[in-house]
């Protein structure tokens, strides 16, 4: 199995790795017809591993357009170049329609920000550097066992915006390099602040994201989904991670072929007081 590393941006690296239902189920959003699977037994949920042409990443959140269900990952998980190729406006990617394994199910990549920016001939430097988001459409069999809740932390409570330096942040990575030890997946840390254009946030977490954690979702102190893990920094903030702004990435997707797609809140309450395993 090949695990593509986290992207390395002038200062960092891309993080993909190459290598019984209760009677009362949580309700789906308006426009859908079935109930979400219980959080405790769902096979598909934020934080599951995804595999794109052998590259292992971590899914972030669940999304819907009212009729279809999607799971998010980082755009660079389908990248065809080196881990140092982080500019989505000129980096290679597998095409839309590429099959992606999600918790044993075969999903389909229907949106990729890198491809969207190249088609739109995007020229904004921050957008090109940090818009790192893809959507995988789930088949009906996977949707039947999907829950939108982030493991360990709960939520997301809603779509967030950005953060300010010093804010608490929370995530759930799932790199295959950890050998399936789920106790190492929850992460807590602090924001180091956003880039000038608000497209990316640098964060320190214990432990930092590693290859295979690419695409992990990030929550703010109130459980709002604000980011997608994209890179590991080498300098000047060694050991930190770069997190793409989810609100901006989702808005870009909505205006480039994915109109009506929205984040699905978790069915379980967010709790920042949950103690991390020792």
Buried (B, 14 or more C-beta within 10 A) or exposed (E): EEBBBBBBBEBBBBBBBBBEEEEEBBEBBEEBEEBBBBBEEBBBBBBBBBBBBEBBBBBBBBBBBEEBBBBBBBBBBBBEBBBBBBBBBEBEBBEBEBBBBBBEBEBBBBBBBBBBBBEBEBEEEBBBBBBBBBBBBBEEEBBBBBBBBBBBBBBBBBBBEBBEEEBBBBBBBBBBBBEEEEEBBBBBBBBBBBBEBBBBBBBBBEEBBBBBBBBBBBBBBBBBBBBBBBBBBBEEBEEBBBBBBBBBBBEBBBEBBBEEBBBBBBBBEBEBEEEEEE
